[in-house]
Amino acid sequence: MKTDLAQLQDIFIKMVEDGFDVDSKLKWGFYFFDDDRDMLLDVYEELKDHDYVLEEIEEFEENEWRLYVSKIDILTPEKLHRRNIAFNELAAGCGVELYDGWDVEKLN
């Protein structure tokens, strides 16, 4: 995925406007895609010791698998930007087709 720090800074401003407390822990989700389910599991193997949770691995479209992992964390735009860069590198290093970005949820 293309990552842009200025865009993330704008997104964080919008998150605050939408009631997110960006200075506290939130549930951050990250998505990887590939046509080989086992290669996606290799990505998860790299992440599981860093407190990432395997939320889902599913056939998203015919012969296209999606890995969704999450982590409870406090992120700044800069930290999320570095994580996006690292996940692009992780996907490439594992031979996975695509790191496709992130989402965020408030904790209950």
DSSP file (Angstrom, degrees, kcal/mol; ACC not computed):
  #  RESIDUE AA STRUCTURE BP1 BP2  ACC     N-H-->O    O-->H-N    N-H-->O    O-->H-N    TCO  KAPPA ALPHA  PHI   PSI    X-CA   Y-CA   Z-CA
    1    1 A M              0   0    0      0, 0.0     2,-0.4     0, 0.0    87,-0.1   0.000 360.0 360.0 360.0 146.2    0.0    0.0    0.0
    2    2 A K        -     0   0    0     98,-0.1     2,-0.4    86,-0.0    83,-0.0  -0.652 360.0-157.7 -77.1 133.5    1.1    3.5   -0.6
    3    3 A T        -     0   0    0     -2,-0.4     2,-0.4    98,-0.0    78,-0.0  -0.948  12.7-176.5-120.8 139.1    1.7    5.3    2.7
    4    4 A D     >  -     0   0    0     -2,-0.4     4,-2.0     1,-0.1     5,-0.2  -0.970  16.9-156.7-138.3 115.4    1.6    9.1    3.2
    5    5 A L  H  > S+     0   0    0     -2,-0.4     4,-2.5     1,-0.2     5,-0.2   0.898  95.4  53.0 -61.7 -43.4    2.4   10.7    6.5
    6    6 A A  H  > S+     0   0    0      1,-0.2     4,-1.9     2,-0.2    -1,-0.2   0.895 109.1  50.2 -61.0 -39.3    0.5   13.9    5.7
    7    7 A Q  H  > S+     0   0    0      2,-0.2     4,-2.2     1,-0.2    -1,-0.2   0.907 109.9  50.5 -65.2 -41.0   -2.6   11.9    4.8
    8    8 A L  H  X S+     0   0    0     -4,-2.0     4,-2.5     2,-0.2    -2,-0.2   0.891 107.1  54.2 -63.9 -38.7   -2.3   10.0    8.1
    9    9 A Q  H  X S+     0   0    0     -4,-2.5     4,-1.6     1,-0.2    -1,-0.2   0.910 109.8  47.6 -61.4 -40.7   -2.0   13.2   10.1
   10   10 A D  H  X S+     0   0    0     -4,-1.9     4,-2.0     2,-0.2    -2,-0.2   0.888 110.0  52.7 -65.1 -39.5   -5.2   14.4    8.4
   11   11 A I  H  X S+     0   0    0     -4,-2.2     4,-2.5     1,-0.2    -2,-0.2   0.902 106.7  52.5 -63.9 -41.1   -6.9   11.1    9.2
   12   12 A F  H  X S+     0   0    0     -4,-2.5     4,-2.2     2,-0.2    -1,-0.2   0.883 107.1  52.5 -64.3 -37.2   -6.0   11.4   12.9
   13   13 A I  H  X S+     0   0    0     -4,-1.6     4,-2.1     1,-0.2    -1,-0.2   0.931 111.2  47.3 -60.8 -44.9   -7.5   14.9   13.0
   14   14 A K  H  X S+     0   0    0     -4,-2.0     4,-1.7     1,-0.2    -2,-0.2   0.877 108.1  55.8 -64.2 -38.8  -10.7   13.4   11.6
   15   15 A M  H  <>S+     0   0    0     -4,-2.5     5,-2.6     2,-0.2    -1,-0.2   0.925 107.5  48.6 -60.0 -44.2  -10.6   10.6   14.1
   16   16 A V  H ><5S+     0   0    0     -4,-2.2     3,-1.8     1,-0.2    -1,-0.2   0.922 109.8  51.8 -61.7 -43.7  -10.5   13.0   17.0
   17   17 A E  H 3<5S+     0   0    0     -4,-2.1    -1,-0.2     1,-0.3    -2,-0.2   0.818 107.6  54.4 -60.4 -30.5  -13.4   14.9   15.4
   18   18 A D  T 3<5S-     0   0    0     -4,-1.7    -1,-0.3    -5,-0.1    -2,-0.2   0.312 128.4 -96.2 -88.7   8.1  -15.3   11.6   15.3
   19   19 A G  T < 5S+     0   0    0     -3,-1.8     2,-0.4     1,-0.3    -3,-0.2   0.583  74.1 144.3  93.7  10.5  -14.8   10.9   19.0
   20   20 A F      < -     0   0    0     -5,-2.6     2,-1.1    -6,-0.2    -1,-0.3  -0.674  46.2-141.4 -81.2 135.1  -11.7    8.7   19.0
   21   21 A D    >   -     0   0    0     -2,-0.4     3,-1.8     1,-0.1    -5,-0.1  -0.799  20.9-176.2 -91.6  93.0   -9.3    9.2   21.9
   22   22 A V  T 3  S+     0   0    0     -2,-1.1    53,-0.2     1,-0.3    -1,-0.1   0.550  75.9  65.1 -73.3  -5.6   -6.1    8.8   19.8
   23   23 A D  T 3  S+     0   0    0      2,-0.1    -1,-0.3    51,-0.1     2,-0.2   0.362  99.5  61.3 -95.3   4.8   -4.0    9.1   23.0
   24   24 A S  S <  S-     0   0    0     -3,-1.8    51,-0.3    51,-0.1    49,-0.1  -0.745 102.3 -69.2-122.4 173.9   -5.4    5.9   24.4
   25   25 A K        +     0   0    0     -2,-0.2    82,-0.4    49,-0.1     2,-0.3  -0.381  52.5 175.3 -67.7 137.3   -5.4    2.3   23.3
   26   26 A L  E     -A   73   0A   0     47,-2.5    47,-2.4    80,-0.1     2,-0.8  -0.880  37.8-103.1-131.8 164.0   -7.4    1.4   20.2
   27   27 A K  E     -AB  72 105A   0     78,-2.5    78,-2.2    -2,-0.3     2,-0.5  -0.838  38.2-165.4 -93.6 112.8   -7.9   -1.8   18.2
   28   28 A W  E     -AB  71 104A   0     43,-2.7    43,-2.1    -2,-0.8     2,-0.3  -0.857   1.2-161.8-101.6 129.3   -5.8   -1.5   15.1
   29   29 A G  E     -AB  70 103A   0     74,-2.7    74,-2.0    -2,-0.5     2,-0.4  -0.867   3.0-165.0-113.3 146.8   -6.5   -3.9   12.2
   30   30 A F  E     -AB  69 102A   0     39,-2.9    39,-2.3    -2,-0.3     2,-0.4  -0.989   6.5-149.7-135.7 140.6   -4.2   -4.7    9.3
   31   31 A Y  E     +AB  68 101A   0     70,-2.4    69,-2.7    -2,-0.4    70,-0.6  -0.913  12.6 179.7-121.4 133.7   -5.0   -6.6    6.0
   32   32 A F  E     -AB  67  99A   0     35,-2.3    35,-3.0    -2,-0.4     2,-0.4  -0.973  10.3-160.6-128.3 144.5   -2.8   -8.7    3.8
   33   33 A F  E     +AB  66  98A   0     65,-3.0    65,-2.0    -2,-0.3     2,-0.3  -0.964  21.0 143.3-128.8 143.3   -3.9  -10.4    0.5
   34   34 A D  E     -A   65   0A   0     31,-1.9    31,-3.3    -2,-0.4    62,-0.1  -0.963  51.3-122.3-165.2 161.8   -2.5  -13.3   -1.5
   35   35 A D  S    S+     0   0    0     -2,-0.3     2,-0.6    29,-0.2    31,-0.1   0.495  99.0  72.0 -86.6  -3.0   -3.6  -16.2   -3.6
   36   36 A D    >>  -     0   0    0      1,-0.2     4,-1.4    29,-0.1     3,-0.6  -0.929  64.3-164.6-117.3 108.5   -1.7  -18.6   -1.3
   37   37 A R  H 3> S+     0   0    0     -2,-0.6     4,-1.8     1,-0.2     3,-0.2   0.867  89.1  57.0 -57.8 -40.1   -3.3  -19.0    2.2
   38   38 A D  H 3> S+     0   0    0      1,-0.2     4,-1.5     2,-0.2    -1,-0.2   0.836 101.7  55.2 -65.2 -33.1   -0.1  -20.6    3.6
   39   39 A M  H <> S+     0   0    0     -3,-0.6     4,-1.3     1,-0.2    -1,-0.2   0.872 106.2  52.1 -67.9 -34.8    2.0  -17.6    2.6
   40   40 A L  H  X S+     0   0    0     -4,-1.4     4,-2.0     1,-0.2    -2,-0.2   0.876 105.3  55.0 -66.6 -36.1   -0.4  -15.4    4.6
   41   41 A L  H  X S+     0   0    0     -4,-1.8     4,-2.3     1,-0.2    -1,-0.2   0.838 101.9  58.4 -64.7 -31.3    0.0  -17.7    7.6
   42   42 A D  H  X S+     0   0    0     -4,-1.5     4,-1.3     2,-0.2    -1,-0.2   0.885 103.9  52.0 -63.0 -38.2    3.8  -17.0    7.3
   43   43 A V  H >X S+     0   0    0     -4,-1.3     4,-1.1     1,-0.2     3,-0.5   0.945 109.4  49.2 -61.3 -47.7    3.1  -13.3    7.7
   44   44 A Y  H >X S+     0   0    0     -4,-2.0     4,-2.5     1,-0.2     3,-0.7   0.890 104.2  59.1 -61.0 -38.5    1.1  -14.1   10.8
   45   45 A E  H 3< S+     0   0    0     -4,-2.3     4,-0.5     1,-0.3    -1,-0.2   0.858 105.5  50.5 -57.6 -34.5    3.9  -16.2   12.2
   46   46 A E  H << S+     0   0    0     -4,-1.3    -1,-0.3    -3,-0.5    -2,-0.2   0.771 118.0  38.9 -72.0 -25.4    6.1  -13.2   11.9
   47   47 A L  H X<>S+     0   0    0     -4,-1.1     3,-2.3    -3,-0.7     5,-1.2   0.714  92.3  81.0 -98.9 -24.3    3.6  -11.0   13.8
   48   48 A K  G ><5S+     0   0    0     -4,-2.5     3,-1.1     1,-0.3    -1,-0.1   0.800  88.7  56.0 -63.2 -31.0    2.2  -13.3   16.6
   49   49 A D  G 3 5S+     0   0    0     -4,-0.5    -1,-0.3     1,-0.3    -2,-0.1   0.483 100.2  63.0 -78.5  -0.1    5.1  -12.8   19.0
   50   50 A H  G < 5S-     0   0    0     -3,-2.3    -1,-0.3     2,-0.1    -2,-0.2  -0.025 126.2 -94.5-111.2  27.1    4.5   -9.1   18.8
   51   51 A D  T < 5S+     0   0    0     -3,-1.1    21,-0.4     1,-0.3     2,-0.3   0.689  75.7 147.7  70.5  22.4    1.0   -9.3   20.3
   52   52 A Y      < -     0   0    0     -5,-1.2     2,-0.4    -8,-0.1    -1,-0.3  -0.703  37.6-143.8 -85.4 142.5   -0.9   -9.4   17.0
   53   53 A V  E     -C   70   0A   0     17,-3.0    17,-2.1    -2,-0.3     2,-1.0  -0.886  12.9-126.2-107.8 134.2   -4.1  -11.5   17.1
   54   54 A L  E     +C   69   0A   0     -2,-0.4    15,-0.2    15,-0.2     3,-0.1  -0.710  34.8 171.4 -77.3 106.7   -5.2  -13.5   14.1
   55   55 A E  E     -     0   0A   0     13,-2.0     2,-0.3    -2,-1.0    14,-0.2   0.864  59.7 -18.0 -83.1 -41.0   -8.7  -12.2   13.6
   56   56 A E  E     -C   68   0A   0     12,-1.9    12,-3.1     2,-0.0     2,-0.4  -0.960  39.9-169.2-167.9 142.2   -9.5  -13.9   10.3
   57   57 A I  E     +C   67   0A   0     -2,-0.3     2,-0.3    10,-0.2    10,-0.2  -0.944  36.2 156.3-134.3 118.3   -8.1  -15.7    7.3
   58   58 A E  E     -C   66   0A   0      8,-2.1     8,-2.9    -2,-0.4     2,-1.0  -0.952  53.3-100.1-143.2 156.5  -10.7  -16.2    4.7
   59   59 A E  E     -C   65   0A   0     -2,-0.3     6,-0.3     6,-0.2     3,-0.1  -0.715  39.3-177.1 -76.9 108.9  -11.2  -16.7    1.0
   60   60 A F  E     -     0   0A   0      4,-2.2     2,-0.3    -2,-1.0    -1,-0.2   0.905  67.1  -7.2 -78.8 -45.7  -12.1  -13.2    0.0
   61   61 A E  E >  S-C   64   0A   0      3,-1.6     3,-2.6    -3,-0.1    -1,-0.2  -0.859 108.7 -54.2-138.3 172.4  -12.7  -13.8   -3.6
   62   62 A E  T 3  S-     0   0    0      1,-0.3     3,-0.1    -2,-0.3    -2,-0.0  -0.326 127.4  -6.7 -56.3 122.9  -12.1  -16.9   -5.7
   63   63 A N  T 3  S+     0   0    0      1,-0.1     2,-0.4    -2,-0.1    -1,-0.3   0.738 112.7 109.0  61.1  25.9   -8.5  -17.9   -5.2
   64   64 A E  E <   - C   0  61A   0     -3,-2.6    -4,-2.2   -29,-0.0    -3,-1.6  -0.964  51.1-164.0-133.7 117.4   -7.8  -14.7   -3.2
   65   65 A W  E     -AC  34  59A   0    -31,-3.3   -31,-1.9    -2,-0.4     2,-0.4  -0.744   4.3-154.3-104.2 147.5   -7.2  -14.9    0.5
   66   66 A R  E     -AC  33  58A   0     -8,-2.9    -8,-2.1    -2,-0.3     2,-0.5  -0.983   0.5-160.1-123.4 129.9   -7.3  -12.2    3.1
   67   67 A L  E     -AC  32  57A   0    -35,-3.0   -35,-2.3    -2,-0.4     2,-0.5  -0.930   8.5-170.2-104.3 128.5   -5.4  -12.2    6.4
   68   68 A Y  E     +AC  31  56A   0    -12,-3.1   -13,-2.0    -2,-0.5   -12,-1.9  -0.975   9.7 173.0-121.9 117.0   -6.8   -9.8    9.1
   69   69 A V  E     -AC  30  54A   0    -39,-2.3   -39,-2.9    -2,-0.5     2,-0.3  -0.867   9.0-164.2-118.2 155.2   -4.7   -9.3   12.2
   70   70 A S  E     -AC  29  53A   0    -17,-2.1   -17,-3.0    -2,-0.3     2,-0.3  -0.918   8.8-170.0-136.4 164.1   -5.2   -6.8   15.0
   71   71 A K  E     -A   28   0A   0    -43,-2.1   -43,-2.7    -2,-0.3     2,-0.6  -0.965  25.5-128.6-153.0 136.3   -3.3   -5.3   17.9
   72   72 A I  E     +A   27   0A   0    -21,-0.4     2,-0.3    -2,-0.3   -45,-0.2  -0.780  56.9 136.3 -83.3 123.1   -4.4   -3.2   20.8
   73   73 A D  E     -A   26   0A   0    -47,-2.4   -47,-2.5    -2,-0.6     2,-0.6  -0.978  58.7-115.0-161.2 163.6   -2.1   -0.2   20.7
   74   74 A I        -     0   0    0     -2,-0.3     2,-0.4   -49,-0.2   -49,-0.1  -0.975  42.6-179.4-108.8 118.1   -1.6    3.5   21.0
   75   75 A L        -     0   0    0     -2,-0.6   -51,-0.1   -51,-0.3    -2,-0.0  -0.916  19.1-157.2-121.1 145.8   -0.4    4.9   17.6
   76   76 A T     >  -     0   0    0     -2,-0.4     4,-2.7     1,-0.1     5,-0.3  -0.670  41.5-102.1-102.4 167.7    0.5    8.3   16.4
   77   77 A P  H  > S+     0   0    0      0, 0.0     4,-2.3     0, 0.0     5,-0.1   0.903 125.1  50.4 -57.0 -38.3    0.4    9.2   12.7
   78   78 A E  H  > S+     0   0    0      2,-0.2     4,-2.3     1,-0.2     5,-0.2   0.912 111.1  46.7 -67.3 -42.2    4.2    8.8   12.6
   79   79 A K  H  > S+     0   0    0      2,-0.2     4,-2.3     1,-0.2    -1,-0.2   0.907 113.2  48.8 -67.5 -40.7    4.2    5.4   14.3
   80   80 A L  H  X S+     0   0    0     -4,-2.7     4,-2.7     2,-0.2    -2,-0.2   0.892 109.5  53.7 -64.7 -38.5    1.4    4.2   12.0
   81   81 A H  H  X S+     0   0    0     -4,-2.3     4,-2.1    -5,-0.3    -2,-0.2   0.934 110.2  46.2 -59.9 -46.7    3.3    5.5    9.0
   82   82 A R  H  X S+     0   0    0     -4,-2.3     4,-2.5     1,-0.2    -2,-0.2   0.883 111.8  52.2 -63.9 -37.5    6.4    3.5   10.1
   83   83 A R  H  X S+     0   0    0     -4,-2.3     4,-2.8     2,-0.2    -2,-0.2   0.915 107.4  51.8 -66.0 -41.5    4.2    0.4   10.7
   84   84 A N  H  X S+     0   0    0     -4,-2.7     4,-2.1     2,-0.2    -1,-0.2   0.913 110.9  48.1 -60.2 -42.1    2.8    0.7    7.2
   85   85 A I  H  X S+     0   0    0     -4,-2.1     4,-2.1     1,-0.2    -2,-0.2   0.938 112.7  48.5 -62.6 -45.8    6.2    0.9    5.7
   86   86 A A  H  X S+     0   0    0     -4,-2.5     4,-2.6     1,-0.2    -2,-0.2   0.882 110.8  50.6 -63.1 -38.3    7.3   -2.1    7.8
   87   87 A F  H  X S+     0   0    0     -4,-2.8     4,-2.5     2,-0.2    -1,-0.2   0.842 107.4  53.2 -72.0 -32.0    4.2   -4.1    6.7
   88   88 A N  H  X S+     0   0    0     -4,-2.1     4,-2.1    -5,-0.2    -1,-0.2   0.925 113.0  45.1 -61.5 -43.3    4.9   -3.4    3.1
   89   89 A E  H  X S+     0   0    0     -4,-2.1     4,-2.8     2,-0.2    -2,-0.2   0.885 111.8  52.0 -67.9 -39.0    8.4   -4.7    3.6
   90   90 A L  H  X S+     0   0    0     -4,-2.6     4,-2.1     2,-0.2     6,-0.3   0.930 109.5  49.2 -62.2 -45.9    7.1   -7.8    5.5
   91   91 A A  H  <>S+     0   0    0     -4,-2.5     5,-2.8     1,-0.2     4,-0.5   0.933 114.2  45.5 -59.2 -46.5    4.6   -8.6    2.7
   92   92 A A  H ><5S+     0   0    0     -4,-2.1     3,-1.1     1,-0.2    -2,-0.2   0.917 112.2  51.4 -63.4 -42.8    7.4   -8.3    0.1
   93   93 A G  H 3<5S+     0   0    0     -4,-2.8    -1,-0.2     1,-0.3    -2,-0.2   0.806 112.4  45.7 -65.6 -29.9    9.8  -10.4    2.3
   94   94 A C  T 3<5S-     0   0    0     -4,-2.1    -1,-0.3    -5,-0.2    -2,-0.2   0.441 115.0-115.3 -90.4  -1.0    7.2  -13.1    2.8
   95   95 A G  T < 5 +     0   0    0     -3,-1.1     2,-0.3    -4,-0.5    -3,-0.2   0.726  62.6 154.5  74.0  21.0    6.4  -13.1   -0.9
   96   96 A V      < -     0   0    0     -5,-2.8    -1,-0.3    -6,-0.3   -62,-0.2  -0.648  46.9-131.5 -86.8 140.3    2.8  -12.0   -0.2
   97   97 A E  S    S+     0   0    0     -2,-0.3     2,-0.3   -64,-0.2   -63,-0.2   0.864  75.8   3.7 -58.4 -43.6    1.1  -10.1   -2.9
   98   98 A L  E     -B   33   0A   0    -65,-2.0   -65,-3.0    -7,-0.1     2,-0.6  -0.974  38.2-156.3-157.1 130.9   -0.3   -7.1   -1.0
   99   99 A Y  E     -B   32   0A   0     -2,-0.3   -67,-0.3   -67,-0.2     3,-0.1  -0.962  29.1-172.5 -94.0 120.8   -0.4   -5.3    2.4
  100  100 A D  E     -     0   0A   0    -69,-2.7     2,-0.2    -2,-0.6   -68,-0.2   0.253  33.8 -99.5-110.6  12.2   -3.6   -3.4    1.9
  101  101 A G  E     -B   31   0A   0    -70,-0.6   -70,-2.4   -17,-0.1    -1,-0.3  -0.669  36.3 -75.6 114.8-163.2   -3.8   -1.1    4.8
  102  102 A W  E     -B   30   0A   0     -2,-0.2     2,-0.3   -72,-0.2   -72,-0.2  -0.816  18.5-160.8-139.5 166.3   -5.4   -0.7    8.2
  103  103 A D  E     -B   29   0A   0    -74,-2.0   -74,-2.7    -2,-0.3     2,-0.3  -0.919  14.0-144.9-143.4 172.9   -8.6    0.1   10.1
  104  104 A V  E     -B   28   0A   0     -2,-0.3     2,-0.3   -76,-0.2   -76,-0.2  -0.998  10.2-171.9-144.7 144.1   -9.2    1.2   13.7
  105  105 A E  E     -B   27   0A   0    -78,-2.2   -78,-2.5    -2,-0.3     2,-0.2  -0.973  27.6-114.2-133.8 148.6  -11.9    0.6   16.3
  106  106 A K        -     0   0    0     -2,-0.3     2,-0.3   -80,-0.2   -80,-0.1  -0.514  36.4-116.1 -72.8 149.5  -12.7    2.0   19.7
  107  107 A L              0   0    0    -82,-0.4    -1,-0.1    -2,-0.2   -82,-0.0  -0.651 360.0 360.0 -84.6 146.2  -12.4   -0.4   22.6
  108  108 A N              0   0    0     -2,-0.3    -1,-0.1     0, 0.0    -2,-0.0   0.474 360.0 360.0 -78.9 360.0  -15.6   -1.2   24.5
